[in-house]
Amino acid sequence: MSLALAGFTAHPADTTARWAMMNLLPPDTLAYRMQNGQPVLLYADPIACGCVYMGDKSAYAAYRASHPVDLAQEQRMTAEINQHPGWDWSVWASTADVDVVSGLRPGPSHVSY
C-alpha cells in the first residue's frame, strides 16, 4: 500500500521555504513532527514528487498494516525529531504560497491533521 492509499496527502515543496523544510527531513523515510500536541507523520520525497507526504495517526496505522515498522525504526523516528526539533507549519499554509494568494492557482484552505 502506498502512502497516498493509506491516507497520506502529498504537499508539494513548491516554494523556497517549503523546499528548505522538506530538506530538514530524512529523505524517503517516515518521520514525524508535532502539531497542536498531535504527531503528524511526514515522508519527504525530494526526487519522485518534490513533496512531503503528511498523514495523521490513522493514516500511519493504515500504512503500518501493510508495511510493518519495527521498534528500532520507531526509535529512530523519535531520535530524528530530537535532532531537528524546529519545524515551521506556517510555510505549508496556502497563504504562504504567492501563486495561491494571488489566485493564480488553487491551494488547500489549511494544513491541519
C-alpha positions in Angstrom: 0.0 0.0 0.0 1.4 3.4 -0.9 1.3 6.4 1.4 -1.5 8.0 -0.6 -3.7 4.9 -0.4 -3.1 4.8 3.3 -4.4 8.4 3.7 -1.3 10.5 3.5 -1.6 13.7 1.4 1.2 15.0 -0.8 2.1 18.6 -0.3 4.4 20.0 -3.0 7.6 21.7 -1.9 7.0 24.4 -4.4 8.3 27.4 -2.5 11.8 28.1 -1.2 10.6 27.9 2.4 8.8 24.5 1.8 11.8 23.1 0.0 14.0 24.1 2.9 11.6 22.5 5.4 11.4 19.3 3.3 15.2 19.1 3.4 15.1 19.1 7.2 13.6 15.6 6.9 15.5 12.5 6.1 14.6 11.6 2.5 12.5 8.6 1.8 12.0 7.8 5.5 9.0 8.2 7.8 9.5 10.9 10.4 7.1 13.0 12.4 6.6 16.4 13.9 4.2 17.6 16.5 1.3 19.9 15.6 -1.2 21.0 18.3 0.0 18.2 20.6 -0.5 15.5 18.0 2.1 13.8 15.8 1.9 14.3 12.0 3.7 11.6 10.1 5.9 13.0 7.3 7.7 11.4 4.4 10.0 13.6 2.3 10.2 12.6 -1.3 12.5 15.1 -2.9 13.2 13.1 -6.1 10.0 11.5 -7.3 7.5 14.2 -6.5 9.4 17.0 -4.7 6.9 16.9 -2.0 6.2 15.9 1.6 3.5 13.3 2.3 1.7 14.2 5.6 -0.7 11.9 7.5 -2.3 11.6 10.9 -2.3 8.6 13.2 -5.0 6.8 11.3 -3.1 7.1 8.0 0.0 5.8 9.8 -1.9 2.8 11.2 -3.2 2.0 7.7 0.3 2.3 6.3 1.7 0.1 9.0 -0.9 -2.6 8.3 0.9 -3.4 5.0 4.4 -2.1 5.9 5.4 -3.3 9.4 7.5 -0.9 11.3 9.8 -2.4 14.0 10.6 -0.9 17.4 14.1 0.1 16.2 12.6 2.1 13.3 10.2 3.9 15.6 13.0 4.7 18.0 15.0 6.2 15.0 11.9 8.4 14.2 11.9 9.7 17.8 15.7 10.3 17.8 15.4 12.2 14.5 12.9 14.6 15.8 15.2 15.3 18.8 18.0 16.2 16.3 15.8 18.6 14.3 13.1 19.9 16.6 12.4 23.1 14.5 9.5 22.7 12.1 7.6 25.6 10.7 4.0 24.6 9.9 3.2 28.1 8.6 5.2 27.5 5.3 2.7 24.8 4.4 -0.4 27.1 4.7 -1.9 28.2 1.5 -1.2 31.9 2.4 2.5 31.1 2.3 2.3 30.4 -1.5 2.4 33.5 -3.6 0.5 31.9 -6.5 -2.3 30.7 -4.3 -2.6 34.1 -2.5 -2.7 35.9 -5.9 -5.3 33.5 -7.2 -3.0 32.0 -10.0 -3.7 28.5 -8.8 -5.9 26.9 -6.2 -4.4 25.7 -2.9 -5.5 24.0 0.3 -7.6 26.0 2.7 -5.3 24.9 5.5 -2.9 22.2 6.5 -4.0 20.6 9.7 -4.2 17.0 10.9 
